[in-house]
């Protein structure tokens, strides 16, 4: 529609670049697709004439659009344009090279502009554009377009992929940029993800609490994570019950609710920040709450390394999707370096660490 509006208001000859990952993509999506230029509703006398052999569209008012493949950066060397539409730049194999060549030729008229449409893949070109203050960013999700999709399509996709990396990227249009050398890798989490009905009987379950340093701090969050271990020594992250911007009694109630809901063996809580306050809060709600205090004697990253090793071995399974927790895991080192607390990830580390320790007591779920 942007190209259509620019063509309709053109007062004279204009040159437009249409750049797709491949020539096939350009024809199938940008030209002949459901929302392609050839399928739009053009006024009488202003329909474009397609010349496939010359890779061109011509309009009667003098506008010319040329089609380019991002596989051929040198094809953009020489031509010049008023406007450009670049589609699926996240799939361009030579992204930055193609973009730079296009920018060299975007030099006609008083206000040359480019529109880039894409799924936000974590590639160098997209990172570069998102960090460029001259780039205006627009965002839309698949839900915004649900009225134009087949009945049941969106709900089926949401049920299957909602909350996963693929769903957040493809359905929600979210830019997910992972550290390539981080302790925790999103791909490992995705590969080991399970549904609730795939979880075996668990020998032990704990609720780990990482209390906020200050309840008054803006954006403070109490990390609350439920995890279990089976007889084979595999670990299952069952719920992220963390509470952001909650008063102490509120997050203490959330921890006790998680304990009861999962019939957990005990609550494990870090007491470096709150000392006896954490246990006192929990016992206000349930006087006989099974509680274990843990104290951090090593840095966050050192504590996390044995847990990360279990992920690397494929021995930790996330049951369902937990986007905020998983974002903190893959950004663990970056958050620490920025002086931010990965509270949810910290709680997960405490939970898995507690489950790694020998625990001879028999587990009785219910009578």
For each residue, the residues with C-beta under 8 A, 3 or more apart:
1: 4 5 40
2: 5 6 85 115
3: 6 7 16 37 65 83 85 115
4: 1 7 8 37 40 42
5: 1 2 8 9
6: 2 3 9 10 14 16 83
7: 3 4 10 14 46 48 59 61 63
8: 4 5 43 46
9: 5 6
10: 6 7 13 14 59 61 62 63
11:
12: 61 62
13: 10 62 63 64
14: 6 7 10 62 63 64 82 83 108 109
15: 63 64 65 66 79 80 81 82 83 108
16: 3 6 63 64 65 66 81 82 83 84 85
17: 65 66 68 76 79 81 83 84 85 86 102 105 106
18: 26 30 31 37 57 65 66 67 68 84 85 87
19: 26 68 69 70 76 84 85 86 87 98 102
20: 23 25 26 29 30 67 68 69 70 86 87 88
21: 25 69 70 71 87 88 91 92 93
22: 25 26 69 70 71
23: 20 26 27 55 67 69
24: 27 28
25: 20 21 22 28 29 30 87 88
26: 18 19 20 22 23 29 30 31 67 68 69 87
27: 23 24 30 31 32 52 67
28: 24 25 31 32 33
29: 20 25 26 32 33 36 87 88
30: 18 20 25 26 27 33 36 37 67 85 87
31: 18 26 27 28 36 37 38 50 57 67
32: 27 28 29 36 38 39
33: 28 29 30 36 39
34: 39
35: 39 40
36: 29 30 31 32 33 39 40
37: 3 4 18 30 31 40 48 57 65
38: 31 32 48 50 57
39: 32 33 34 35 36
40: 1 4 35 36 37
41:
42: 4 46 47 48
43: 8 46
44:
45: 60
46: 7 8 42 43 59 60 61
47: 42 59
48: 7 37 38 42 57 58 59 65
49: 57 58 59
50: 31 38 56 57
51: 54 55 56 57 58
52: 27 55
53:
54: 51
55: 23 51 52 66 67 68
56: 50 51 64 65 66 67
57: 18 31 37 38 48 49 50 51 64 65 67
58: 48 49 51 63 64 65
59: 7 10 46 47 48 49 62 63 64
60: 45 46
61: 7 10 12 46
62: 10 12 13 14 59
63: 7 10 13 14 15 16 58 59
64: 13 14 15 16 56 57 58 59
65: 3 15 16 17 18 37 48 56 57 58
66: 15 16 17 18 55 56 79 81
67: 18 20 23 26 27 30 31 55 56 57
68: 17 18 19 20 26 55 72 75 76
69: 19 20 21 22 23 26 72 75
70: 19 20 21 22 73 89 91 92 93 94 95 98
71: 21 22 93 94
72: 68 69 75 76
73: 70 76 77 94 97 98 101
74: 77 101
75: 68 69 72
76: 17 19 68 72 73 79 98 101 102 104 105
77: 73 74 101 104 105
78: 105
79: 15 17 66 76 105
80: 15 105 106 107 108
81: 15 16 17 66 84 102 105 106 107 108 112
82: 14 15 16 106 108 109 112
83: 3 6 14 15 16 17 106 112 113 114 115
84: 16 17 18 19 81 102 106 113 114 115
85: 2 3 16 17 18 19 30 114 115 117
86: 17 19 20 89 99 102 114 115 116 117 118
87: 18 19 20 21 25 26 29 30 116 117 118
88: 20 21 25 29 91 92 117 118 119
89: 70 86 92 95 99 116 117 118 125 126 129
90: 95 118 119 120 121 123 125 126
91: 21 70 88 118 121
92: 21 70 88 89 95 98 99 123 125
93: 21 70 71
94: 70 71 73 97 98
95: 70 89 90 92 98 99 123 124 125 126
96: 99 100 124 125 128
97: 73 94 100 101
98: 19 70 73 76 92 94 95 101 102
99: 86 89 92 95 96 102 103 125
100: 96 97 103 104
101: 73 74 76 77 97 98 104 105
102: 17 19 76 81 84 86 98 99 105 106 114
103: 99 100 106 114
104: 76 77 100 101 107
105: 17 76 77 78 79 80 81 101 102
106: 17 80 81 82 83 84 102 103 112 113 114
107: 80 81 104 112
108: 14 15 80 81 82 112
109: 14 82 112
110:
111:
112: 81 82 83 106 107 108 109
113: 83 84 106
114: 83 84 85 86 102 103 106
115: 2 3 83 84 85 86
116: 86 87 89 129
117: 85 86 87 88 89
118: 86 87 88 89 90 91 121 126
119: 88 90 169 170 173
120: 90 126 169 173 174 175 176
121: 90 91 118 126 169
122: 126 127 175 176 177 178
123: 90 92 95 126 127
124: 95 96 127 128
125: 89 90 92 95 96 99 128 129
126: 89 90 95 118 120 121 122 123 129 130 175
127: 122 123 124 130 131 177
128: 96 124 125 131 132
129: 89 116 125 126 132 135
130: 126 127 135 137 175
131: 127 128
132: 128 129 135
133:
134:
135: 129 130 132
136:
137: 130
138:
139: 173
140: 144 145 173
141: 144 145 171 172 173
142: 145 146 149 154 157 170 171 172 173
143: 146 154 171
144: 140 141
145: 140 141 142 148 149
146: 142 143 149 154
147:
148: 145
149: 142 145 146 153 154
150: 153
151:
152: 155 156
153: 149 150 156 157
154: 142 143 146 149 157 158 171
155: 152 158 159
156: 152 153 159 160
157: 142 153 154 160 161 162 167 171
158: 154 155 161 162 167 171
159: 155 156 162
160: 156 157 167
161: 157 158 164 166 167 170 171
162: 157 158 159 167 171 321
163: 167 168 320 321 322 323
164: 161 167 168 190 193 321
165: 168 169 176 186 190
166: 161 169 170 190
167: 157 158 160 161 162 163 164 170 171 172 321
168: 163 164 165 171 172 174 176 323
169: 119 120 121 165 166 172 173 174 175 176
170: 119 142 161 166 167
171: 141 142 143 154 157 158 161 162 167 168
172: 141 142 167 168 169
173: 119 120 139 140 141 142 169
174: 120 168 169
175: 120 122 126 130 169
176: 120 122 165 168 169 186 327
177: 122 127
178: 122 182 185 186 330 331
179: 182 330 331 333 334
180:
181:
182: 178 179 185 330 331 332 333 334
183: 301 304 305 308 329 332 333
184: 188 189 304 308 311 329 330 332 345
185: 178 182 188 189 311 330
186: 165 176 178 189 190 326 330
187: 190 191
188: 184 185 191 192 311 312 314
189: 184 185 186 192 193 311 318 326 329 330
190: 164 165 166 186 187 193
191: 187 188 314
192: 188 189 311 314 316 317 318
193: 164 189 190 317 318 319 320 321
194: 198 199 236 317 318 319
195: 198 319 320
196: 199 319 320
197:
198: 194 195 319
199: 194 196 202 228 236 238 317 319
200: 230 231 232
201: 230 231
202: 199 205 228 229 230 236 363
203: 228 229 230 231 363
204: 228 229 265 355 359 363
205: 202 226 227 228 229 238 262 263 264 265
206: 226 227 228 264 265 266 267 268 351 354 355
207: 224 225 226 241 255 258 259 262 264 266 267 268 351
208: 223 224 225 226 227 267 268 269 347 348 350 351 354
209: 222 223 224 251 255 267 268 269 270 278 347 350
210: 222 223 224 269 270 343 344 346 347 350
211: 222 248 251 269 270 273 274 277 278
212: 215 217 220 221 222 251 273 341 343
213: 217 220 273 341
214: 217 220
215: 212 220 246 247 248
216: 220
217: 212 213 214 220
218:
219: 244 245
220: 212 213 214 215 216 217 244 245
221: 212 242 243 244 245 341 343 344
222: 209 210 211 212 242 243 244 246 251 254 255 343
223: 208 209 210 242 343 344 345 346 347 348
224: 207 208 209 210 240 241 242 243 251 254 255 258 347
225: 207 208 237 239 240 241 242 325 344 347 348 350 351
226: 205 206 207 208 237 238 239 241 258 262 264 351
227: 205 206 208 235 236 237 238 348 351 352 355
228: 199 202 203 204 205 206 235 236 238 262 355
229: 202 203 204 205 233 234 235 236 355
230: 200 201 202 203 233 234 236
231: 200 201 203
232: 200
233: 229 230 315
234: 229 230 315 316 317
235: 227 228 229 310 315 316 317 352 355
236: 194 199 202 227 228 229 230 316 317 319
237: 225 226 227 240 316 317 318 319 322 325 348 351
238: 199 205 226 227 228 262 319
239: 225 226 258 261 262 319 322
240: 224 225 237 322 324 325 344
241: 207 224 225 226 254 255 257 258
242: 221 222 223 224 225 324 325 343 344 347
243: 221 222 224 246 250 251 254
244: 219 220 221 222
245: 219 220 221
246: 215 222 243 250 251 254
247: 215 250 251
248: 211 215 251 252 277 281
249: 252 253 281 284 285
250: 243 246 247 253 254
251: 209 211 212 222 224 243 246 247 248 254 255
252: 248 249 255 256 278 281 282 284 285
253: 249 250 256 257 285
254: 222 224 241 243 246 250 251 257 258
255: 207 209 222 224 241 251 252 258 259 267 269 282
256: 252 253 259 260 267 282 285 286 289
257: 241 253 254 260 261
258: 207 224 226 239 241 254 255 261 262 264
259: 207 255 256 262 264 266 267 286 289 290
260: 256 257 263
261: 239 257 258
262: 205 207 226 228 238 239 258 259
263: 205 260 365 366
264: 205 206 207 226 258 259 267
265: 204 205 206 290 361 363
266: 206 207 259 290 291 292
267: 206 207 208 209 255 256 259 264 282 289 290 291 292
268: 206 207 208 209 292 294 350 351 354
269: 208 209 210 211 255 278 279 282 291 292 293 294 350
270: 209 210 211 273 278 294 295 296 346 350
271: 274 275 276 278 279 293 294 295
272: 295 296
273: 211 212 213 270
274: 211 271 277 278
275: 271 278
276: 271 279 280
277: 211 248 274 280 281
278: 209 211 252 269 270 271 274 275 281 282 293
279: 269 271 276 282 283 291 293
280: 276 277 283 284
281: 248 249 252 277 278 284 285
282: 252 255 256 267 269 278 279 285 286 289 291
283: 279 280 286 287 289 291
284: 249 252 280 281
285: 249 252 253 256 281 282 289
286: 256 259 282 283 289
287: 283
288:
289: 256 259 267 282 283 285 286
290: 259 265 266 267
291: 266 267 269 279 282 283
292: 266 267 268 269 354
293: 269 271 278 279
294: 268 269 270 271 350 353 354
295: 270 271 272
296: 270 272 300 303
297:
298: 302 303
299: 302 303
300: 296 303 304 332 336 342 346 349
301: 183 304 305 332 333 336
302: 298 299 305
303: 296 298 299 300 306 307 349 353
304: 183 184 300 301 307 308 332 345 349
305: 183 301 302 308 309
306: 303 309 310 353 356
307: 303 304 310 311 316 348 349 352 353
308: 183 184 304 305 311 312
309: 305 306 312 313
310: 235 306 307 313 315 316 352 356
311: 184 185 188 189 192 307 308 314 315 316
312: 188 308 309
313: 309 310
314: 188 191 192 311
315: 233 234 235 310 311
316: 192 234 235 236 237 307 310 311 352
317: 192 193 194 199 234 235 236 237
318: 189 192 193 194 237 321 322 326
319: 193 194 195 196 198 199 236 237 238 239
320: 163 193 195 196
321: 162 163 164 167 193 318 326
322: 163 237 239 240 318 325 326
323: 163 168 326 327
324: 240 242 327 328 344
325: 225 237 240 242 322 328 329 344 345 348
326: 186 189 318 321 322 323 329 330
327: 176 323 324 330 331
328: 324 325 331 332 335 342 343 344 345
329: 183 184 189 325 326 332 342 345 348
330: 178 179 182 184 185 186 189 326 327
331: 178 179 182 327 328 334 335 342
332: 182 183 184 300 301 304 328 329 335 336 342 345
333: 179 182 183 301 336 337
334: 179 182 331 337 338
335: 328 331 332 338 340 341 342 345
336: 300 301 332 333 339 340 342
337: 333 334
338: 334 335
339: 336
340: 335 336
341: 212 213 221 335 346
342: 300 328 329 331 332 335 336 345 346
343: 210 212 221 222 223 242 328 346 347
344: 210 221 223 225 240 242 324 325 328 347 348
345: 184 223 304 325 328 329 332 335 342 348 349
346: 210 223 270 300 341 342 343 349 350
347: 208 209 210 223 224 225 242 343 344 350 351
348: 208 223 225 227 237 307 325 329 344 345 351 352
349: 300 303 304 307 345 346 352 353
350: 208 209 210 225 268 269 270 294 346 347 353 354
351: 206 207 208 225 226 227 237 268 347 348 354 355
352: 227 235 307 310 316 348 349 355 356
353: 294 303 306 307 349 350 356 357
354: 206 208 268 292 294 350 351 357
355: 204 206 227 228 229 235 351 352
356: 306 310 352 353
357: 353 354
358:
359: 204
360:
361: 265
362:
363: 202 203 204 265
364: 367
365: 263
366: 263
367: 364
